[in-house]
Every structure is written in structure tokens, then in C-alpha cells.
Amino acid sequence: MYSDIETKRDGGVLDPERIGRIVQGYTDGKIPDYQMSAMLMAIFIRGMNTAELTAWTRAMINSGEVLCFSGQGPYLDKHSTGGVGDKVSLPLAPVLAELGIHVPMISGRGLGHTGGTLDKLESIPGFRTDLEVPVFKRIVDESGCCIIGQTASLAPADKKLYALRDVTATVASIPLIASSILSKKAAAGISGLLMDVKVGSGAFMRAFKDARKLAETLVALGGGLGLRVKALITDMNQVLGRTAGNALEVIETIEVLKGSGPADVVALVEEFAAQMAVLAQVAETVEEGREKARLTISSGAALARFGRMVEAQGGDAGIIDDSGRLPQAPLSRVFPSRRDGFLQKEDCARIGQAVVALGGGRRRLEDKVDPAVGLVMKARLGQRLSAGQPLAMIHYRNEETLPEVEEWLKSAFVIGDEMPDVPPLIHDVL
Amino acid sequence: MYSDIETKRDGGVLDPERIGRIVQGYTDGKIPDYQMSAMLMAIFIRGMNTAELTAWTRAMINSGEVLCFSGQGPYLDKHSTGGVGDKVSLPLAPVLAELGIHVPMISGRGLGHTGGTLDKLESIPGFRTDLEVPVFKRIVDESGCCIIGQTASLAPADKKLYALRDVTATVASIPLIASSILSKKAAAGISGLLMDVKVGSGAFMRAFKDARKLAETLVALGGGLGLRVKALITDMNQVLGRTAGNALEVIETIEVLKGSGPADVVALVEEFAAQMAVLAQVAETVEEGREKARLTISSGAALARFGRMVEAQGGDAGIIDDSGRLPQAPLSRVFPSRRDGFLQKEDCARIGQAVVALGGGRRRLEDKVDPAVGLVMKARLGQRLSAGQPLAMIHYRNEETLPEVEEWLKSAFVIGDEMPDVPPLIHDVL
């Protein structure tokens, strides 16, 4: 290990076989934390080339169980680097299932300003995301899609490495991020992945060049692992859709599947479904894929599929026709614009922090989440507003949370006299 | 700590007050190894500026006891970065004491190819280097010089940091080396230090630019700490003097003090003594210092002073007139040149490894050292040799050690037809 740390420290290239022994040795406890943290810092600063990164990720995959689906494929997943109001996975999974794509989706929880797919789904009464692997596999094959949380048996090296990175300032490294994402996805037995790399004020990557670099790294690493990866760089400079908050986002999901969803969420669901249809060879062109995806929605088939998934995972499918069955915040209040002008900018991370302050997100992984609270956004970037016109509706439970929530919101919106350039929804497709 | 690691990771500058808390927190066990190793790797790659390094070193000094001498000063020390055959400290200490400079010298043991002053002195029957601090201080004030090993009470942060650096490939960092050296020296209560930075095939620094960088860093750091540091960059491309091996080097020390030492050792003793005399303001010029130093040797005063130091430290001063009282290897054998030609190059590290293979050095810190074995060198760089002419005399105890010893020596000497350029003994004075 010592000479390997030296090699990476000095910007050299590690031998793939040695990398396998390093990752395995660390997972087994033979390599101590203090050596791995020196190695991680050297990797953070010096980087890894594709061959190194492939070997590193493969070793992470091989540190645990690798799922194998026995049914007719294809098995694909979609993963987002996280944002505010990003509920795309919820409507996308049943749309894909209707296109004949199996979706064994392993998702995460919200942390900091970003929300999590699991928290959103768990706002549905009875919905379980902690299913055992055999149950997960059965639901994927029977219902076409199933969304659960990370299991301890898949890529255990990632859990141990992530915990160490989290305390040694080695999280924000593109190769380490890419290996963390793809190791878990590849271990879940999929053959292809659509990566939604978010960029902007509410994303992990604020600069386009970083997002582009991560997207390129993910595509290249996917190639090395034999996993087909399509990456889209999409905008996170404003809340995606109209809602940020767990139950509120489930309601919006149902609106999307009923054909009345907000344009940006609908556009991403259709684009992702179309790209994945081509990846899975169930459509010849993206345009054909987009048409087929639209049909799954307009026919009501994707909505019905969503209901079957909810039921299969123990949830109350009655929410589809009666959103009153979802948790509802007892109180609401308008957050108004203080002046006339154009909505020029949103600091989306601050809006996410407002949701956390409401109790709808987590500061620490062990925090509990209130499924009912959240924000309904009332303005889009570039929109003209009058003083007093609502920017958002705050759905809250406790009066005491409001001062911090409003503090975050006050600093989140920039309203000015000039019409701003509004960023495109999709920045790039790799 | 997390944000401090981030700062250094990204090449930023750490706040001096934060540095104090980091070093103290690590010494106290409040900061775990895995965070400190990430920090050390970030420092290794990104470096530290003089203000950061001064704060880091000061915190190391303050992690333990700081000695305070109550007698008439000045109190100075000399430190070498280590080499093969470097016995200069042994004759230098009594020469300095004769010049009126007190020398509280805290030295190290040999490790790997480099020898250690303590091991050399301990070949003198009865000589003790593990004296308690009060005894050490008394001998310095009474005998003018005393040479002991590192004590646990001085700069304990260094011991803990060094152990971590040793297993995380963060040893060879110029700021970390400089802080390790100067923290221990400053804690010993001296007001000035002569640093002998070795460069060449037997030195830690093989390239002149690295040696120069370390020397500059030491001088600047000394300035920050209020410690006058003079640095000389001296040659380690051949064994210093004629001997490499513990008792053999004591014998050579006595020769130097008797006026019959080899030219290179004598030159360094005189030059160092002269520079330190100027530093301590007991001479106005280096030339005056050199003259005074020569006089301490030609008068026999330095030899007598050496005897008093040996006695004060429990050793048998009878070795001065009877080297037969020192341990002697039972066997010896010539190592000959295999061809005619000029001695063009010595790989001094390999010669040091030959001494280790004889049992005269350490592979690991816990190894015991055989004081009797070693090499007597028979040729200098640039010398013309005939095939069969001795390059060295091997003084050994066990036949079984010889194959490895000869293997090292065979690969250590380059003999060729061209007269080589011989490097100067002193490369630079800072």
C-alpha cells in the first residue's frame, strides 16, 4: 500500500491489479483508514485515468453481491446527481416499464438541500423501500419497476469509502463520485444507465465544466465496465416542476402521469424515456421513443403501472384518485415578491434549505423527515411579477419554523428590471 | 478540521491559529489518524508557506517540554540530514566546546543505509545516550557538550506525526521534514543551528535542487521561529572519511582529533566549527573561526574535551589511547576492483546497505546493531585503480553475511576509463 500511495501522490498511474487489492484490502479491514485517507487525498488531487477508475470501480462492485436478473431484459436504471424538486424518477419508472424496459431502481434519501426519491415515495401511506433483494427482483419482473434503497449487500466498499471521504474532505472528486455511483448501479445487475447530471445553483456541480467532466467520466467509466451509460446535463437553476417537498412531489408525479404535469418535468420524463428506449433498443430513434413515451401517458397506461408498483411495494394506490390520502401540512402561507420586476435568478440550494427548515429534508442522515411540508413554486425564471404577487406557497406545520424558512427564501430570489436569459432545460447530451 | 483539510486540498493557506489547534488536537488524540493523514497528503502535494510552516512547527514545539539552559550561552547544535560515514558530530562537539560554545546535541539512530551518531557513540564501552534531561543539562554546562537521544518529553507531536507519515507515504515532504527537524532542535533550548544538508547518492536528497530547497526552507523557518539557522549543502556522493561502521568511525574520530584524520572529515569539522563560531559571535569571520578550530585540534584540547564528554556519559575514555578497547570484528577481507580504471561513481546508499547487511545498521528501528563490523574505504572518487587493488576492506563477523555484502558492493562502484569530474565537498552555504 505504501508504494501505491507514493505512486499516486507523485501523479503516477496505479496498476489495475494493485487497485483491486487496495479496494478489497480496505473493505476487509486489512488496510487501515489512515492509509486509505492518504490515498483518497492523493486521488482527489492527482485524479485517476479511465483504466485506473475502471479497475477501482470494478473492485468496488466485486466487494459484495452482484444481482442477476433472470427475466427477459432489458434492465435499465436512471440516476440523478440530485437537485431541488427533482421527482423525475417517480413518473419515469412506470413510463419505462410500459415501454418494455425493466427498471430495478436503487435510490437515495435527501440530504442537505437536495431531496431524495425514497423520502418522496415513503410519503405514500404503507409504501416500503426497504424490501429484501428477492422481493425487489420479483416486483421488477412482475410489475416492471420497483424503487428501493441501497442494500448493505451491494458494493459494501462504497459505504465504507464514502464514510471515510465524508470526514476527510475527499467527497467532491469526480473519479470518486463516478465510481461511487456506477459501482452501486452495476452491482444492481443493469445493462444500461441514464445519468442525469444536474448543473446550477441547486446542484452539486454549479459550473458547467465540472458537470461536463463528470458526465464524460461516467460515460467513459461505463464503457470500461461494459455498462451502456447515456449522460444528460440538465438545468438546476430553478426548482424542477412546481413542488419541493415529499407528498407534494408525489401529487405532482400523479399530475404528470395524468397528462397535466408542469412542462419541465414532462419534458425530462419524455426525453429520458426516449433516450433510454434507444439505449435499450426498444425504439430506433429518440423521436420514436418520445412518441411512444407520450402514448404511455396519454393512454393512462403509465399511471396504472405506477399504481401497480405502489401496491406491490405495500403502498396505498388510492392516492392516485384521492390526494387527500397523502399527508397534508395543516397550515400554508404565501411568500410574496417584495417588488415589481422579472424573476432573474433563483438560488436553488437556498430553496432546498428552506424545505429542510420546514422539516421536509435532512441536515444529518439520521434526521426524520416530515412528508407533508414543502413549497409550491408560483413563478418561473424570466417571469414578470408585481410586488406582493406570490413567489411560492409555504406549506408548514409549525409557526416556529417560519422565520428561518423565510430567511432562506428572502435570499433565494433575485428580482430585477431586466428580463434575464433563462438557461435551457437540457444543456448537453453525451 | 474538515474545512481545514478542504482548504489545504485546494491549495489554500491555513490560518496560523487553526494550525495550532490541528497539531495540538492531533497530539491530544482529538483529531483521528485518518483525518491527519488526509491533511498530511494535502500538505505533501500542496506545500506550506513560511507563515504556515512556522505556526505548524511552533505548535509541534509547544506540544511538549521546552528545555531552558541557565548557564552562560551560547547554546548551539549541528544537525545532518544523514549519510554514510558521517561521523562529523563526534569530533565537532568537543571542538565547539573548546571555542566556548555549549553543545546540547540531540541525535538519532541509523536507519536504512544511513548511520546514526548514537549508534557510533554506543560502541564505546559504557557510553550512555539515554540520560535524563537534568543530567544532560548538567553535563552540557559542566563539560560543554553532551550527545543524547531524542527524549519523549521534547516535541511529542513529532513522534506521533512521524509514525503516521512513515505509513502514509508523506515522509519526503520538505516542509514536513523541516518542521520535524527544527521542532526537536528548538525544543532543546538552543539559539542557533548549523544544518548539514547532504546531497548525492548516499543522501536523502539526491538532487541538488531538492537539497537547496530544504536548506532554504530550514533557514526561513529558523527565522520565523527566532532560531538562527546556517545551512550548508555538502556532498554525499562518496563515503565521508575512510570508515562506515560504528566503532570504526569512533576510531576515525579520534584520528581527526589527533590531527591525522582524513581531509574531508577534517575540512567539514573546521568549516562547521568556523561557521558556528561566527553564528555564536565567538569569531568575527569564518577565517578566524577556522583558525581557532584548528588550534583546538593541534593543541590537543578538543581531544581532551572529547575524553571528558565520554567519561561524563559513562564511557571508557581509555579508548582514546587504546582503540583495542573498542569492539573489533574478528574477520576481514579485501573487496577488490575488478578492472583497471578510474573510480567514477559510488552509489553511497548501496555502500550503506552493505554495512546494514554486515549487521552494522538497521532495517527496522527495533533491530540491534553490531558495533564492530563495517567498511574501511580504500579509494576516493577520481582515483586510478588497477584490477585487484582494494576498493574497501570488509570487517565482518559472520561468513554468511558476505554474499549479500559483496552483492551490494559490486553494484556500488563504477570504474571506467575516463577521469570523472569529482563533486566539491561543499556545494553551497546559505
Contacts between the chains, C-beta under 8 A, distances in Angstrom:
chain1	res1	chain2	res2	distance
A	2	B	167	6.7
A	2	B	168	7.9
A	2	B	169	5.6
A	3	B	169	7.7
A	5	B	41	7.8
A	5	B	168	6.2
A	5	B	169	3.8
A	6	B	169	4.3
A	9	B	41	6.6
A	9	B	44	6.2
A	9	B	45	6.6
A	9	B	169	5.5
A	9	B	170	7.7
A	32	B	33	7.6
A	32	B	34	7.9
A	32	B	167	7.9
A	33	B	32	7.6
A	33	B	33	6.8
A	33	B	34	3.8
A	34	B	32	7.9
A	34	B	33	3.8
A	34	B	34	4.8
A	34	B	36	7.4
A	34	B	37	4.2
A	34	B	164	6.3
A	34	B	167	7.1
A	34	B	168	6.1
A	35	B	37	7.0
A	35	B	167	6.2
A	35	B	168	5.7
A	36	B	34	7.4
A	37	B	34	4.2
A	37	B	35	7.1
A	37	B	37	4.8
A	37	B	38	4.3
A	37	B	41	7.7
A	38	B	37	4.3
A	38	B	38	6.6
A	38	B	40	6.8
A	38	B	41	4.4
A	38	B	168	3.8
A	38	B	169	6.5
A	38	B	170	6.5
A	40	B	38	6.8
A	41	B	5	7.8
A	41	B	9	6.6
A	41	B	37	7.7
A	41	B	38	4.4
A	41	B	41	3.8
A	41	B	42	5.5
A	41	B	45	7.8
A	42	B	41	5.4
A	42	B	45	7.1
A	44	B	9	6.2
A	45	B	9	6.6
A	45	B	41	7.8
A	45	B	42	7.1
A	45	B	45	5.0
A	45	B	46	7.5
A	46	B	45	7.5
A	164	B	34	6.3
A	167	B	2	6.7
A	167	B	34	7.1
A	167	B	35	6.3
A	168	B	2	7.9
A	168	B	5	6.2
A	168	B	34	6.1
A	168	B	35	5.8
A	168	B	38	3.8
A	169	B	2	5.6
A	169	B	3	7.7
A	169	B	5	3.8
A	169	B	6	4.3
A	169	B	9	5.5
A	169	B	38	6.5
A	170	B	9	7.7
A	170	B	38	6.5
